[in-house]
């Protein structure tokens, strides 16, 4: 119970995470979602949204995009079938095989989405 209380979110954070998950679309067995709101907790909400999207059948990796500090940020997660580190590195980011991220400065959301989809396609073409 103490651990559950320690990791509990506010009702507002849960609503925002749900909106992220609701925005998800499938692309090559990956879920791509957009957090199109401002929140002091945007990074946590996006990471949690990425984690939640992995619970969807046939989704092997998830990517949540959000704008922050003049850049489009992408939070990426997988169970290991898809190496999100390689995908994020191709966009200038990094991380680990199952947890990675990047920041795309000078990108709007549409341009960032296109770049992400190209990086995912390139990963599949090479693997």
TILOTI-21102 format. One record per atom (N, C-alpha, C, CB): residue number from 1; residue in one letter; atom name; y, z, x. Coordinates in Angstrom, 3 decimals, decimal comma, m for minus. Each point is the difference from the previous one (the first is absolute). Last residue first. Glycine has a CB too. Layout:
{NUM 'A' 'CA' {Y Z X}};
...
% end
This chain:
{127 'X' 'N' {m4,456 m40,465 16,530}};
{127 'X' 'CA' {m1,139 0,938 m0,086}};
{127 'X' 'C' {m0,945 m0,449 m1,085}};
{127 'X' 'CB' {1,423 1,897 0,810}};
{126 'X' 'N' {2,650 m4,243 0,183}};
{126 'X' 'CA' {m0,526 0,316 1,334}};
{126 'X' 'C' {m1,249 0,883 m0,048}};
{126 'X' 'CB' {2,320 m0,196 0,873}};
{125 'X' 'N' {m0,002 m1,072 m4,879}};
{125 'X' 'CA' {m0,341 m1,245 0,687}};
{125 'X' 'C' {m0,650 0,265 1,351}};
{125 'X' 'CB' {1,893 m1,122 m1,167}};
{124 'X' 'N' {m0,164 4,779 m1,345}};
{124 'X' 'CA' {m1,246 m0,515 m0,555}};
{124 'X' 'C' {m0,441 m1,290 0,673}};
{124 'X' 'CB' {0,591 1,064 m2,156}};
{123 'X' 'N' {3,552 0,751 3,461}};
{123 'X' 'CA' {m1,072 0,943 0,343}};
{123 'X' 'C' {m1,343 m0,530 m0,501}};
{123 'X' 'CB' {1,630 1,933 m0,102}};
{122 'X' 'N' {2,214 m4,284 m1,174}};
{122 'X' 'CA' {m0,331 m0,232 1,413}};
{122 'X' 'C' {m1,126 0,925 0,454}};
{122 'X' 'CB' {2,370 m0,716 0,434}};
{121 'X' 'N' {m0,642 1,376 m4,743}};
{121 'X' 'CA' {m0,755 m1,256 0,069}};
{121 'X' 'C' {m0,432 m0,294 1,434}};
{121 'X' 'CB' {1,275 m0,874 m1,983}};
{120 'X' 'N' {1,561 4,542 1,328}};
{120 'X' 'CA' {m1,322 0,275 m0,570}};
{120 'X' 'C' {m0,867 m1,244 0,101}};
{120 'X' 'CB' {0,981 1,707 m1,577}};
{119 'X' 'N' {3,476 m2,172 2,859}};
{119 'X' 'CA' {m0,717 0,826 0,972}};
{119 'X' 'C' {m1,408 0,335 m0,491}};
{119 'X' 'CB' {2,189 0,957 0,770}};
{118 'X' 'N' {0,707 m3,280 m3,686}};
{118 'X' 'CA' {m0,380 m0,863 1,124}};
{118 'X' 'C' {m0,794 0,773 1,042}};
{118 'X' 'CB' {2,038 m1,394 m0,397}};
{117 'X' 'N' {m0,215 3,818 m3,182}};
{117 'X' 'CA' {m1,092 m0,853 m0,466}};
{117 'X' 'C' {m0,474 m0,944 1,099}};
{117 'X' 'CB' {0,913 0,141 m2,324}};
{116 'X' 'N' {2,847 2,515 3,262}};
{116 'X' 'CA' {m1,205 0,820 m0,126}};
{116 'X' 'C' {m1,185 m0,845 m0,437}};
{116 'X' 'CB' {1,413 1,988 m0,558}};
{115 'X' 'N' {2,810 m4,037 0,709}};
{115 'X' 'CA' {m0,472 0,294 1,362}};
{115 'X' 'C' {m1,287 0,823 m0,039}};
{115 'X' 'CB' {2,374 m0,068 0,839}};
{114 'X' 'N' {m0,216 m0,766 m4,937}};
{114 'X' 'CA' {m0,546 m1,247 0,546}};
{114 'X' 'C' {m0,574 0,234 1,390}};
{114 'X' 'CB' {1,658 m1,328 m1,340}};
{113 'X' 'N' {0,616 4,885 m0,630}};
{113 'X' 'CA' {m1,267 m0,238 m0,705}};
{113 'X' 'C' {m0,679 m1,260 0,533}};
{113 'X' 'CB' {0,917 1,134 m2,058}};
{112 'X' 'N' {3,387 m0,118 3,642}};
{112 'X' 'CA' {m0,990 0,926 0,548}};
{112 'X' 'C' {m1,367 m0,212 m0,656}};
{112 'X' 'CB' {1,829 1,669 0,462}};
{111 'X' 'N' {1,847 m4,074 m2,122}};
{111 'X' 'CA' {m0,357 m0,500 1,332}};
{111 'X' 'C' {m1,069 0,885 0,641}};
{111 'X' 'CB' {2,318 m0,951 0,264}};
{110 'X' 'N' {m0,572 2,392 m4,385}};
{110 'X' 'CA' {m0,732 m1,263 m0,177}};
{110 'X' 'C' {m0,470 m0,554 1,347}};
{110 'X' 'CB' {1,358 m0,487 m2,067}};
{109 'X' 'N' {1,402 4,396 1,968}};
{109 'X' 'CA' {m1,347 0,265 m0,495}};
{109 'X' 'C' {m0,833 m1,283 m0,126}};
{109 'X' 'CB' {0,908 1,986 m1,223}};
{108 'X' 'N' {2,842 m2,107 4,881}};
{108 'X' 'CA' {0,064 0,495 m1,364}};
{108 'X' 'C' {m1,442 0,126 m0,480}};
{108 'X' 'CB' {2,296 m1,078 m0,456}};
{107 'X' 'N' {m0,462 1,457 5,695}};
{107 'X' 'CA' {m0,821 m0,644 m1,032}};
{107 'X' 'C' {0,412 0,525 m1,365}};
{107 'X' 'CB' {m1,929 m0,274 1,614}};
{106 'X' 'N' {3,517 1,835 2,785}};
{106 'X' 'CA' {0,584 m1,283 m0,332}};
{106 'X' 'C' {m0,791 m0,789 m1,037}};
{106 'X' 'CB' {0,927 m0,019 2,269}};
{105 'X' 'N' {m3,708 3,568 0,292}};
{105 'X' 'CA' {1,465 0,022 m0,079}};
{105 'X' 'C' {0,514 m1,407 m0,270}};
{105 'X' 'CB' {0,108 1,974 1,579}};
{104 'X' 'N' {m4,837 0,727 m2,278}};
{104 'X' 'CA' {0,499 m1,362 0,158}};
{104 'X' 'C' {1,514 0,014 m0,211}};
{104 'X' 'CB' {m2,215 m0,997 m0,790}};
{103 'X' 'N' {m2,101 4,545 2,098}};
{103 'X' 'CA' {1,351 m0,100 m0,546}};
{103 'X' 'C' {0,502 m1,402 0,312}};
{103 'X' 'CB' {0,459 2,509 0,283}};
{102 'X' 'N' {m5,683 0,070 m0,813}};
{102 'X' 'CA' {0,987 m0,778 0,743}};
{102 'X' 'C' {1,339 0,087 m0,709}};
{102 'X' 'CB' {m1,785 m1,563 0,858}};
{101 'X' 'N' {m3,730 3,957 m0,472}};
{101 'X' 'CA' {1,268 m0,266 m0,669}};
{101 'X' 'C' {0,857 m0,919 0,858}};
{101 'X' 'CB' {m0,109 2,232 m1,155}};
{100 'X' 'N' {m5,331 0,289 0,211}};
{100 'X' 'CA' {1,001 m0,628 0,857}};
{100 'X' 'C' {1,265 m0,265 m0,804}};
{100 'X' 'CB' {m1,807 m1,049 1,417}};
{99 'X' 'N' {m3,729 2,815 m1,484}};
{99 'X' 'CA' {1,300 0,512 m0,406}};
{99 'X' 'C' {1,062 m0,561 0,949}};
{99 'X' 'CB' {m1,048 2,126 m0,949}};
{98 'X' 'N' {m3,664 m3,051 1,475}};
{98 'X' 'CA' {0,003 0,344 m1,420}};
{98 'X' 'C' {1,354 0,468 m0,533}};
{98 'X' 'CB' {m2,366 0,594 0,285}};
{97 'X' 'N' {1,614 m2,000 4,351}};
{97 'X' 'CA' {m0,788 m0,943 m0,800}};
{97 'X' 'C' {0,095 0,269 m1,495}};
{97 'X' 'CB' {m1,539 m0,218 1,920}};
{96 'X' 'N' {5,654 1,911 0,853}};
{96 'X' 'CA' {m1,433 0,166 0,206}};
{96 'X' 'C' {m0,723 m0,968 m0,932}};
{96 'X' 'CB' {0,273 2,451 0,675}};
{95 'X' 'N' {4,902 m2,902 1,279}};
{95 'X' 'CA' {m0,712 1,071 m0,671}};
{95 'X' 'C' {m1,446 0,071 0,420}};
{95 'X' 'CB' {1,533 m0,241 m1,900}};
{94 'X' 'N' {3,371 m3,200 1,636}};
{94 'X' 'CA' {m1,175 0,512 0,688}};
{94 'X' 'C' {m0,681 1,067 m0,818}};
{94 'X' 'CB' {1,052 m0,520 2,180}};
{93 'X' 'N' {2,987 m3,906 m2,099}};
{93 'X' 'CA' {m0,287 1,412 m0,217}};
{93 'X' 'C' {m1,211 0,453 0,778}};
{93 'X' 'CB' {1,006 m0,178 m2,243}};
{92 'X' 'N' {0,899 m4,406 1,744}};
{92 'X' 'CA' {0,823 0,842 0,867}};
{92 'X' 'C' {m0,231 1,485 m0,159}};
{92 'X' 'CB' {1,653 m1,769 m0,088}};
{91 'X' 'N' {m4,054 m1,972 m2,017}};
{91 'X' 'CA' {1,338 0,083 m0,587}};
{91 'X' 'C' {0,922 0,922 0,804}};
{91 'X' 'CB' {m1,014 m0,430 m2,247}};
{90 'X' 'N' {m3,545 m0,210 3,372}};
{90 'X' 'CA' {0,495 m1,381 m0,063}};
{90 'X' 'C' {1,401 m0,068 m0,599}};
{90 'X' 'CB' {m2,358 m0,802 m0,221}};
{89 'X' 'N' {0,051 4,939 0,360}};
{89 'X' 'CA' {0,448 m0,400 1,332}};
{89 'X' 'C' {0,548 m1,421 0,000}};
{89 'X' 'CB' {m1,694 1,537 1,000}};
{88 'X' 'N' {m0,307 0,131 m4,946}};
{88 'X' 'CA' {1,323 0,582 0,219}};
{88 'X' 'C' {0,545 m0,349 1,386}};
{88 'X' 'CB' {m0,603 1,867 m1,556}};
{87 'X' 'N' {m3,771 m3,284 0,500}};
{87 'X' 'CA' {0,949 m0,648 m0,909}};
{87 'X' 'C' {1,410 0,525 0,233}};
{87 'X' 'CB' {m1,824 m0,300 m1,698}};
{86 'X' 'N' {m1,668 2,321 4,077}};
{86 'X' 'CA' {0,211 m1,372 0,482}};
{86 'X' 'C' {1,025 m0,713 m0,881}};
{86 'X' 'CB' {m2,363 m0,076 0,899}};
{85 'X' 'N' {1,004 4,363 m2,257}};
{85 'X' 'CA' {0,764 0,086 1,242}};
{85 'X' 'C' {0,332 m1,400 0,512}};
{85 'X' 'CB' {m1,116 2,194 0,556}};
{84 'X' 'N' {m1,774 m1,504 m4,283}};
{84 'X' 'CA' {1,423 m0,092 m0,330}};
{84 'X' 'C' {0,889 0,134 1,233}};
{84 'X' 'CB' {m0,522 0,933 m2,247}};
{83 'X' 'N' {m4,610 m2,544 1,263}};
{83 'X' 'CA' {0,733 0,748 1,010}};
{83 'X' 'C' {1,499 m0,159 m0,247}};
{83 'X' 'CB' {m1,879 m0,318 1,676}};
{82 'X' 'N' {m2,560 0,198 m5,016}};
{82 'X' 'CA' {1,133 m0,810 0,441}};
{82 'X' 'C' {0,811 0,857 0,959}};
{82 'X' 'CB' {0,068 m1,357 m2,177}};
{81 'X' 'N' {m3,806 3,380 0,698}};
{81 'X' 'CA' {m0,501 m1,371 m0,123}};
{81 'X' 'C' {1,052 m0,997 0,467}};
{81 'X' 'CB' {m1,461 0,697 m1,922}};
{80 'X' 'N' {2,276 4,093 1,574}};
{80 'X' 'CA' {m0,527 m0,505 1,267}};
{80 'X' 'C' {m0,548 m1,409 m0,067}};
{80 'X' 'CB' {m0,514 2,309 0,551}};
{79 'X' 'N' {2,840 0,293 m3,995}};
{79 'X' 'CA' {m1,166 0,817 0,330}};
{79 'X' 'C' {m0,651 m0,491 1,285}};
{79 'X' 'CB' {m0,365 0,472 m2,437}};
{78 'X' 'N' {5,791 m0,810 1,228}};
{78 'X' 'CA' {m1,282 m0,633 m0,291}};
{78 'X' 'C' {m1,111 1,008 0,276}};
{78 'X' 'CB' {0,913 m2,305 0,573}};
{77 'X' 'N' {5,044 1,531 m0,952}};
{77 'X' 'CA' {m1,205 0,825 0,060}};
{77 'X' 'C' {m1,228 m0,862 m0,224}};
{77 'X' 'CB' {1,285 1,997 m0,815}};
{76 'X' 'N' {4,632 m2,055 1,804}};
{76 'X' 'CA' {m1,283 m0,688 m0,166}};
{76 'X' 'C' {m1,172 0,968 0,167}};
{76 'X' 'CB' {1,049 m2,121 0,842}};
{75 'X' 'N' {4,693 1,437 m1,726}};
{75 'X' 'CA' {m1,013 1,009 0,258}};
{75 'X' 'C' {m1,354 m0,622 m0,328}};
{75 'X' 'CB' {1,609 1,930 m0,511}};
{74 'X' 'N' {3,609 m3,866 1,707}};
{74 'X' 'CA' {m1,305 m0,233 m0,619}};
{74 'X' 'C' {m0,952 1,094 0,457}};
{74 'X' 'CB' {0,393 m2,510 m0,095}};
{73 'X' 'N' {5,338 1,255 m0,357}};
{73 'X' 'CA' {m1,088 0,745 0,618}};
{73 'X' 'C' {m1,289 m0,315 m0,738}};
{73 'X' 'CB' {1,575 1,839 0,729}};
{72 'X' 'N' {3,548 m4,121 0,025}};
{72 'X' 'CA' {m1,133 0,094 m0,913}};
{72 'X' 'C' {m1,124 0,652 0,785}};
{72 'X' 'CB' {0,699 m2,068 m1,360}};
{71 'X' 'N' {4,682 2,937 2,313}};
{71 'X' 'CA' {m1,219 m0,733 0,367}};
{71 'X' 'C' {m0,999 0,098 m1,144}};
{71 'X' 'CB' {0,378 0,461 2,468}};
{70 'X' 'N' {3,975 1,877 m2,187}};
{70 'X' 'CA' {0,261 m1,382 0,362}};
{70 'X' 'C' {m1,204 m0,806 0,439}};
{70 'X' 'CB' {2,186 0,777 0,621}};
{69 'X' 'N' {m2,453 3,872 m2,190}};
{69 'X' 'CA' {0,827 m0,090 1,208}};
{69 'X' 'C' {0,156 m1,443 0,483}};
{69 'X' 'CB' {m0,762 2,295 0,629}};
{68 'X' 'N' {m2,754 m2,227 m4,182}};
{68 'X' 'CA' {0,550 1,250 0,495}};
{68 'X' 'C' {0,770 m0,287 1,288}};
{68 'X' 'CB' {m1,894 1,343 m1,050}};
{67 'X' 'N' {m1,547 m3,627 m3,226}};
{67 'X' 'CA' {1,198 m0,161 0,818}};
{67 'X' 'C' {0,533 1,372 0,395}};
{67 'X' 'CB' {0,550 m2,184 m1,152}};
{66 'X' 'N' {m5,835 0,509 0,060}};
{66 'X' 'CA' {1,190 0,671 m0,516}};
{66 'X' 'C' {1,160 m0,222 0,954}};
{66 'X' 'CB' {m1,417 1,733 m1,155}};
{65 'X' 'N' {m4,308 m2,973 m0,093}};
{65 'X' 'CA' {1,260 m0,399 0,611}};
{65 'X' 'C' {1,147 0,776 m0,641}};
{65 'X' 'CB' {m0,924 m2,302 0,497}};
{64 'X' 'N' {m4,751 2,630 0,252}};
{64 'X' 'CA' {1,114 0,357 m0,872}};
{64 'X' 'C' {1,288 m0,269 0,770}};
{64 'X' 'CB' {m1,374 1,771 m1,238}};
{63 'X' 'N' {m4,235 m3,095 1,363}};
{63 'X' 'CA' {1,294 m0,080 0,665}};
{63 'X' 'C' {1,070 0,344 m1,025}};
{63 'X' 'CB' {m0,827 m1,763 1,648}};
{62 'X' 'N' {m5,022 1,933 m0,678}};
{62 'X' 'CA' {1,164 0,089 m0,877}};
{62 'X' 'C' {1,268 0,056 0,833}};
{62 'X' 'CB' {m1,364 1,178 m1,754}};
{61 'X' 'N' {m4,359 m2,745 1,793}};
{61 'X' 'CA' {1,178 0,515 0,707}};
{61 'X' 'C' {1,153 0,037 m0,982}};
{61 'X' 'CB' {m0,797 m0,913 2,236}};
{60 'X' 'N' {m3,471 m0,274 m3,774}};
{60 'X' 'CA' {m0,441 0,405 1,340}};
{60 'X' 'C' {1,143 0,550 0,845}};
{60 'X' 'CB' {m1,780 m1,727 m0,131}};
{59 'X' 'N' {0,152 0,936 m5,310}};
{59 'X' 'CA' {1,182 0,036 0,860}};
{59 'X' 'C' {m0,439 0,580 1,338}};
{59 'X' 'CB' {1,609 0,269 m1,982}};
{58 'X' 'N' {m4,551 m0,679 m1,874}};
{58 'X' 'CA' {0,200 m1,250 0,726}};
{58 'X' 'C' {1,305 m0,062 0,789}};
{58 'X' 'CB' {m1,348 m1,075 m1,746}};
{57 'X' 'N' {1,253 4,932 m1,814}};
{57 'X' 'CA' {m1,149 m0,847 0,354}};
{57 'X' 'C' {0,448 m1,295 0,664}};
{57 'X' 'CB' {m1,282 0,976 m1,911}};
{56 'X' 'N' {4,264 3,482 2,253}};
{56 'X' 'CA' {m0,212 m1,107 m0,931}};
{56 'X' 'C' {m1,173 m0,854 0,484}};
{56 'X' 'CB' {2,462 m0,010 m0,624}};
{55 'X' 'N' {m0,448 3,762 3,003}};
{55 'X' 'CA' {m1,002 0,430 m0,982}};
{55 'X' 'C' {m0,327 m1,092 m1,015}};
{55 'X' 'CB' {0,814 2,331 0,287}};
{54 'X' 'N' {2,624 m2,590 3,125}};
{54 'X' 'CA' {m1,328 m0,228 0,577}};
{54 'X' 'C' {m1,122 0,417 m0,950}};
{54 'X' 'CB' {0,988 0,340 2,263}};
{53 'X' 'N' {3,659 0,432 m3,221}};
{53 'X' 'CA' {m0,416 m1,380 m0,280}};
{53 'X' 'C' {m1,359 m0,333 0,605}};
{53 'X' 'CB' {2,399 m0,639 m0,080}};
{52 'X' 'N' {m0,242 4,867 0,922}};
{52 'X' 'CA' {m0,531 m0,106 m1,366}};
{52 'X' 'C' {m0,529 m1,400 m0,299}};
{52 'X' 'CB' {1,610 1,768 m0,717}};
{51 'X' 'N' {0,625 m0,942 4,866}};
{51 'X' 'CA' {m1,295 0,689 m0,063}};
{51 'X' 'C' {m0,649 m0,174 m1,372}};
{51 'X' 'CB' {0,820 1,671 1,687}};
{50 'X' 'N' {3,537 m3,309 m1,143}};
{50 'X' 'CA' {m0,949 m0,804 0,780}};
{50 'X' 'C' {m1,389 0,610 m0,050}};
{50 'X' 'CB' {1,855 m0,737 1,509}};
{49 'X' 'N' {1,615 3,211 m3,430}};
{49 'X' 'CA' {m0,324 m1,173 m0,809}};
{49 'X' 'C' {m1,002 m0,905 0,698}};
{49 'X' 'CB' {2,264 0,125 m1,020}};
{48 'X' 'N' {m0,545 3,534 3,387}};
{48 'X' 'CA' {m0,936 0,447 m1,034}};
{48 'X' 'C' {m0,409 m1,155 m0,912}};
{48 'X' 'CB' {1,031 2,286 0,081}};
{47 'X' 'N' {2,249 m3,174 3,137}};
{47 'X' 'CA' {m1,275 0,275 0,668}};
{47 'X' 'C' {m1,053 0,448 m1,018}};
{47 'X' 'CB' {1,235 0,633 2,112}};
{46 'X' 'N' {3,133 m1,231 m3,698}};
{46 'X' 'CA' {m0,604 m1,287 0,368}};
{46 'X' 'C' {m1,344 0,195 0,678}};
{46 'X' 'CB' {2,278 m0,984 0,240}};
{45 'X' 'N' {0,261 4,825 m1,305}};
{45 'X' 'CA' {m0,449 m0,657 m1,233}};
{45 'X' 'C' {m0,692 m1,323 0,326}};
{45 'X' 'CB' {1,886 1,082 m1,284}};
{44 'X' 'N' {0,134 1,218 4,839}};
{44 'X' 'CA' {m1,169 0,731 m0,486}};
{44 'X' 'C' {m0,571 m0,686 m1,234}};
{44 'X' 'CB' {0,935 2,150 0,916}};
{43 'X' 'N' {3,085 m3,883 0,781}};
{43 'X' 'CA' {m1,093 m0,197 0,970}};
{43 'X' 'C' {m1,291 0,682 m0,459}};
{43 'X' 'CB' {1,700 m0,141 1,840}};
{42 'X' 'N' {2,329 0,717 m4,418}};
{42 'X' 'CA' {m0,553 m1,355 m0,085}};
{42 'X' 'C' {m1,173 m0,228 0,953}};
{42 'X' 'CB' {2,256 m0,783 m0,663}};
{41 'X' 'N' {0,811 4,713 m0,729}};
{41 'X' 'CA' {m1,425 0,091 0,305}};
{41 'X' 'C' {m0,690 m1,365 0,038}};
{41 'X' 'CB' {0,009 2,244 m1,056}};
{40 'X' 'N' {4,571 m1,559 m0,154}};
{40 'X' 'CA' {m0,069 0,644 1,312}};
{40 'X' 'C' {m1,452 0,086 0,467}};
{40 'X' 'CB' {2,088 1,323 m0,516}};
{39 'X' 'N' {m0,453 m5,265 m2,715}};
{39 'X' 'CA' {m0,455 1,381 m0,074}};
{39 'X' 'C' {0,000 0,572 1,412}};
{39 'X' 'CB' {m1,419 m0,471 m2,066}};
{38 'X' 'N' {2,394 m4,377 m1,164}};
{38 'X' 'CA' {0,465 0,858 1,084}};
{38 'X' 'C' {m0,507 1,413 m0,237}};
{38 'X' 'CB' {2,057 m1,433 0,345}};
{37 'X' 'N' {m4,344 m3,502 m1,883}};
{37 'X' 'CA' {0,876 1,097 m0,398}};
{37 'X' 'C' {0,442 0,761 1,249}};
{37 'X' 'CB' {m1,158 0,191 m2,258}};
{36 'X' 'N' {m2,455 m3,704 1,505}};
{36 'X' 'CA' {1,347 m0,555 m0,174}};
{36 'X' 'C' {0,985 1,048 m0,523}};
{36 'X' 'CB' {m1,027 m2,241 m0,435}};
{35 'X' 'N' {m3,950 1,312 2,884}};
{35 'X' 'CA' {0,723 1,180 m0,474}};
{35 'X' 'C' {1,462 m0,407 m0,084}};
{35 'X' 'CB' {m1,672 1,666 1,038}};
{34 'X' 'N' {m3,050 m4,721 m1,092}};
{34 'X' 'CA' {1,395 0,178 0,400}};
{34 'X' 'C' {0,537 1,284 m0,621}};
{34 'X' 'CB' {0,329 m2,507 0,197}};
{33 'X' 'N' {m5,470 0,020 1,342}};
{33 'X' 'CA' {0,854 0,647 m0,991}};
{33 'X' 'C' {1,399 0,185 0,578}};
{33 'X' 'CB' {m1,996 1,178 m1,019}};
{32 'X' 'N' {m3,225 m3,661 1,735}};
{32 'X' 'CA' {1,367 0,031 0,506}};
{32 'X' 'C' {0,880 0,540 m1,116}};
{32 'X' 'CB' {m0,401 m1,963 1,591}};
{31 'X' 'N' {m5,170 1,696 m0,074}};
{31 'X' 'CA' {0,996 0,339 m1,009}};
{31 'X' 'C' {1,362 0,045 0,688}};
{31 'X' 'CB' {m1,694 1,324 m1,389}};
{30 'X' 'N' {m3,008 m4,196 2,648}};
{30 'X' 'CA' {0,981 1,010 0,379}};
{30 'X' 'C' {0,913 0,257 m1,189}};
{30 'X' 'CB' {m0,091 m0,704 2,438}};
{29 'X' 'N' {m3,347 m2,741 m2,146}};
{29 'X' 'CA' {m0,649 1,310 m0,009}};
{29 'X' 'C' {0,891 1,120 0,529}};
{29 'X' 'CB' {m2,150 m1,176 0,283}};
{28 'X' 'N' {4,062 m3,203 m0,887}};
{28 'X' 'CA' {m1,085 m0,066 0,980}};
{28 'X' 'C' {m0,681 1,362 0,198}};
{28 'X' 'CB' {1,219 m1,871 1,138}};
{27 'X' 'N' {2,490 2,531 m4,198}};
{27 'X' 'CA' {0,116 m1,172 0,864}};
{27 'X' 'C' {m1,087 0,095 1,067}};
{27 'X' 'CB' {2,518 m0,192 m0,416}};
{26 'X' 'N' {m0,441 2,777 m4,517}};
{26 'X' 'CA' {m1,096 m0,278 0,920}};
{26 'X' 'C' {0,259 m1,283 0,776}};
{26 'X' 'CB' {m1,585 1,185 m1,534}};
{25 'X' 'N' {5,158 2,614 m0,582}};
{25 'X' 'CA' {m0,636 m1,285 m0,274}};
{25 'X' 'C' {m1,067 m0,231 1,061}};
{25 'X' 'CB' {2,115 m0,939 m1,077}};
{24 'X' 'N' {1,202 5,361 m1,026}};
{24 'X' 'CA' {m0,927 m0,660 0,928}};
{24 'X' 'C' {m0,545 m1,316 m0,542}};
{24 'X' 'CB' {m0,607 2,239 0,861}};
{23 'X' 'N' {3,613 1,280 m2,880}};
{23 'X' 'CA' {0,587 m1,252 0,466}};
{23 'X' 'C' {m0,964 m0,834 0,839}};
{23 'X' 'CB' {2,205 1,123 m0,039}};
{22 'X' 'N' {m3,246 3,294 m1,667}};
{22 'X' 'CA' {0,105 m0,955 m1,117}};
{22 'X' 'C' {0,555 m1,349 0,442}};
{22 'X' 'CB' {0,330 1,924 m1,543}};
{21 'X' 'N' {m0,493 1,720 4,598}};
{21 'X' 'CA' {m1,358 m0,483 m0,280}};
{21 'X' 'C' {0,030 m1,060 m1,099}};
{21 'X' 'CB' {m0,953 2,233 0,687}};
{20 'X' 'N' {4,995 m0,059 0,266}};
{20 'X' 'CA' {m0,423 m0,813 1,147}};
{20 'X' 'C' {m1,359 m0,627 m0,287}};
{20 'X' 'CB' {1,298 1,483 1,582}};
{19 'X' 'N' {0,320 1,592 m4,673}};
{19 'X' 'CA' {0,725 m1,271 m0,115}};
{19 'X' 'C' {m0,340 m0,927 1,167}};
{19 'X' 'CB' {1,862 1,176 m1,219}};
{18 'X' 'N' {m3,661 3,171 1,266}};
{18 'X' 'CA' {m0,625 m0,791 m1,062}};
{18 'X' 'C' {0,711 m1,340 m0,155}};
{18 'X' 'CB' {m0,694 2,112 m1,181}};
{17 'X' 'N' {2,577 1,006 4,079}};
{17 'X' 'CA' {m1,234 m0,534 0,590}};
{17 'X' 'C' {m0,727 m0,882 m1,018}};
{17 'X' 'CB' {m0,202 2,037 1,495}};
{16 'X' 'N' {3,989 0,277 m3,019}};
{16 'X' 'CA' {0,379 m1,087 0,912}};
{16 'X' 'C' {m1,226 m0,631 0,648}};
{16 'X' 'CB' {2,180 1,150 0,434}};
{15 'X' 'N' {m2,821 2,627 m3,183}};
{15 'X' 'CA' {0,457 m1,138 m0,802}};
{15 'X' 'C' {0,357 m1,185 0,893}};
{15 'X' 'CB' {0,856 1,585 m1,754}};
{14 'X' 'N' {m1,977 2,439 3,867}};
{14 'X' 'CA' {m1,181 m0,590 m0,641}};
{14 'X' 'C' {0,379 m1,209 m0,845}};
{14 'X' 'CB' {m1,095 2,250 m0,024}};
{13 'X' 'N' {4,554 0,289 1,964}};
{13 'X' 'CA' {m0,741 m0,746 1,034}};
{13 'X' 'C' {m1,229 m0,671 m0,598}};
{13 'X' 'CB' {0,809 1,609 1,755}};
{12 'X' 'N' {1,653 1,212 m4,608}};
{12 'X' 'CA' {0,756 m1,220 0,307}};
{12 'X' 'C' {m0,711 m0,839 1,066}};
{12 'X' 'CB' {2,132 1,197 m0,593}};
{11 'X' 'N' {m3,842 3,064 m0,469}};
{11 'X' 'CA' {m0,262 m0,932 m1,088}};
{11 'X' 'C' {0,701 m1,325 0,274}};
{11 'X' 'CB' {m0,241 1,913 m1,624}};
{10 'X' 'N' {m0,962 0,856 5,922}};
{10 'X' 'CA' {0,804 0,227 m1,194}};
{10 'X' 'C' {m0,401 m1,014 m1,069}};
{10 'X' 'CB' {1,922 0,910 1,391}};
{9 'X' 'N' {m5,598 0,599 2,194}};
{9 'X' 'CA' {1,232 m0,785 m0,086}};
{9 'X' 'C' {0,786 0,421 m1,229}};
{9 'X' 'CB' {m1,093 m1,938 1,182}};
{8 'X' 'N' {m2,840 4,529 2,179}};
{8 'X' 'CA' {0,444 m0,452 m1,321}};
{8 'X' 'C' {1,329 m0,754 0,106}};
{8 'X' 'CB' {m1,186 1,956 m1,069}};
{7 'X' 'N' {m1,586 0,411 4,540}};
{7 'X' 'CA' {0,140 m1,455 m0,008}};
{7 'X' 'C' {0,446 m0,561 m1,350}};
{7 'X' 'CB' {m1,749 m0,071 1,745}};
{6 'X' 'N' {1,110 4,803 m1,077}};
{6 'X' 'CA' {0,727 m0,427 1,196}};
{6 'X' 'C' {0,283 m1,495 m0,023}};
{6 'X' 'CB' {m1,072 1,854 1,279}};
{5 'X' 'N' {m1,684 0,098 m4,603}};
{5 'X' 'CA' {1,414 0,314 m0,211}};
{5 'X' 'C' {0,849 m0,475 1,165}};
{5 'X' 'CB' {m0,660 1,974 m1,369}};
{4 'X' 'N' {m3,974 m2,407 1,750}};
{4 'X' 'CA' {0,496 m0,888 m1,057}};
{4 'X' 'C' {1,479 0,239 m0,258}};
{4 'X' 'CB' {m2,278 m0,036 m1,036}};
{3 'X' 'N' {0,115 2,958 3,970}};
{3 'X' 'CA' {0,160 m1,321 0,613}};
{3 'X' 'C' {0,544 m0,986 m1,026}};
{3 'X' 'CB' {m1,889 0,479 1,602}};
{2 'X' 'N' {0,827 3,819 m3,110}};
{2 'X' 'CA' {1,160 0,047 0,895}};
{2 'X' 'C' {0,260 m1,358 0,638}};
{2 'X' 'CB' {m0,468 2,415 0,451}};
{1 'X' 'N' {m3,369 m1,882 m3,112}};
{1 'X' 'CA' {1,185 0,000 m0,832}};
{1 'X' 'C' {1,247 0,000 0,876}};
{1 'X' 'CB' {m1,248 1,209 m1,822}};
% end
